[in-house]
Every structure is written in structure tokens, then in C-alpha cells.
Amino acid sequence: MRYDGPSPDRRTRAMVTTGGLVVAAVLAAGVALLPRSVPLADASTPTRSPVGTSPTAHAPAAGPVPSPTPSRIPVAPPAPDDLPVVTYRPAPDGFPADPDPLDTAPLTQGLRPLRRITAHTAPGGRPLAFLTPQISGYDLVVPITARRAGWVAVLLPSANRRIAWVPPGGWHTVALPDQLVVERRTHRLTWLRHGRPVRSWSVSLGMPGQVTPLGRTFVLARTPPAEATFGGVDVLALGAVPEDPAALPARLRGAHIGIHSWYHDRELGRDTTNGCVRLTPSAQQRLVDALPHGTGVVVVDRLPASR
């Protein structure tokens, strides 16, 4: 189902705090390593935790890669060795816009890199960056949005409403049974499994000037909360970044958007966060326990009444 609301056309990105992950809602960002606890945009005081061991990947088992007809597969141009790697830092410029950013159809398969693979502008198009098996120590799974001539389009991490095209080889597919749909006007988050609603909760969203970005994104990682204000429940860091990083407090510039709980529930149904999606600790725990890396998330203004 496609949502017929206003289509966002602005791409914004966030800077990354050196040495750790930060989330305008969630994850902190390092290039290779990342703290097990991370400061979030709604945090009362910035804190850092020492680097620890990488958590167990929260992703489903890999599946076989489809085998398209070789003669119809566009050849991937050679990639220079000095191409940038997609990390928690803002993704490189030049990737195409998501053609259906407000489409609420579930994205049921994800791509999991097995080695360093190239990300292109189109099937057979120019390579702009590498995708690697992990970002900051967390296993990477990106939702597949389209298939064409043996190539697949995926949602680009660390960017808003951007896709990348990936040639065959060097990755597996994984099943993505779940989806989260966030409605900004009604302040509702709905969890679906296999396209059927499981639960729906009232949420707090981004305040004016620091709005929760519209469009399709995904669960990038699960990380422990940085401090007690997050209600003691792990945070789900998303692939999306704040629309206007300059509008954030200085210590939060470098953040990703995330989903997390809070130490009180008095602001549910209001626009009070720095762009995050905030819900009750019990609801957050259910999502943390159920959702694998790569789970699709789509933020719309409001769903059609027929849904």
C-alpha cells in the first residue's frame, strides 16, 4: 500500500561524534568500534561507556541468493579500492532517492553482506561506496526494496529516503517478518507481523524543528541504554538521521533516529523528542525481544482510513 501524503524531497544527514555512536534517538557512532551503551538525543546528560564485546547478532539465518540468468545481468563497473565505506557517519552523496518513500507495503527480505560489496547508483551504474558485514560492530541487514536484472535495491544506512543498487554475489537474503508503521498526526506506532497488526501504542515524536523524518527506514542495531532516563530497556537504532542536524543540541549532532522508552510516560501523544520515537518501557521491551536487524520501519503523516 502506498501512502498518498506529501512526499519528502530533502535529504539530510548527521555528523558523527568521534569515538562512539550517538542517536537523536539512539545509537552512538564509531567507525569500527562502538560503546555497548550509547548516549541518545533525549538524554539528560551526555555519557559514554567503555567499548565492550560485540553483542550477538539479532538477525535471522541467511538464505540462498536468487540465481538470475547470467546473460541478463548488467556487469558491475570496477570499484576503486579507495571508495568510502558506509558507516555510522553520513552516507556518501550521489545515491538515488527512494522512489516510494511512503509505501507501507512490508519489506519482507533483507540483504546481509558476507564480505565487502559495492553499492551503485543503478544496475550496472557507478559504484559510490562499499557495504560491509558490520557497522560499528553490529551485523548489517538492509531491507530489499526492488529487484531488477539480477541486482537488488536496498535502503541505504545513515541516510534518509535513499537507496543503493547491489550486484549479485557476496550476500545472502534473510527473512523479515515484521514491520513498524509510525503515524505522526495520531502519534501511533503499529507493529505488524506478516502484514497483520500485532500491537499498537501511543508514542512521543519529534518536536517542531526536530521532527521525526518521514519515509522508509529500518532497524540498524539494538544497543543498551546510555543512562537511566531511557527506562532500562535497550534502544533500537534506525538507519535514518535527523532532518536538520544543526537544529539539535551540539552534543547530539552526529545522531541517528531511534526508538526507545523513557523514565516517565507523561509525554506520550505529544511532539517532545529530538526526532526519536518514544514509547513505554513495556512496549519497547516487546519490540526489542521480537525485531531482528533489518526490520522495516515507515513513518507517514497518517494512514488512509481503509488500512
Phi, psi and omega in degrees: 000133178258136179273126185265049176261186179296132182268122180292142180233008181252132177255126177234158181220162182242149174282161183244133177293127185297131172093357179191168179276146172228150179225131176291353169217343189197249199307149172263163190230124168238167182282319182240325181236161187210141180296151177287334174245140187229143175288140181245164185297332181269007183292143180284328176219140180289132178223160175227149176242151180295155180292135180237198180280154181288136180289164177295135181302135179258061185223150180287167181296147182287151178241175182288150176276134178302151182246087180288167179295119185305322184293343182258002183272119175299138181286135177283124177300151178301140181257126175300144180295339183266015174301146177292156175259136176288121181232201175284348174288165178305136180295152179301153177287164171103350179285149183289155176290148172297120183289343181226062188295336183252016177288125181263009174297133182299142173263107195262355177227145177238159177255129178241110180296139175261344178204183176292125181233160184268146177245126190242169179280338183191166173303120185078003183276186186289133174283136181244339184195170172254143166255139183241165183299336180223152168240118179053038176088001181250134181300133183265127170227123182243134182295141176273126182255339182198160175228138180205120173052043178087347178265161175232146172262138180230156173290133185277128176292155174061037179202160177252126172057045176232149177236163173226147177259134185238131178284165179293150176102137176087011179208160174240162172261149175231150179283140177236091185281344189251162176207145173244132176241125181247127178253120185288320184291324182262355180055052180236139169244126179243128177262126178241146173231126185053036176081000182248135181299136175257306179210160176221140183224152170286140183225160168263146182230185186293142179286165177305135183087343178224049189292155172289122187297138172289156170114179181274136173214200185197165176285113180275320183196164174243129184222148177297153179291148183283333183201175188294338182297344180270013172076011176075015182243143179304157182254145173257107177278137182257166176286345183281158179233163180301145179294322182227087182304328182294340180280347181280156168305148187306321184288350181255002179283113190129009187273157164253159172284147179211175177242126183203166176266184185214167184281352172212164185246018186287346184254008178300140181084010182232165178261093187227357184265177176270023179121345180288167169255118186244132181220183185289154178302322180294320177293317179300318180298321178298318180291317180300320181289335190256330195265127175277163171305142179095350180305131182287141176229131176231131179251123179234166173290311177197141176284150173301149184298337184285346183293000000 
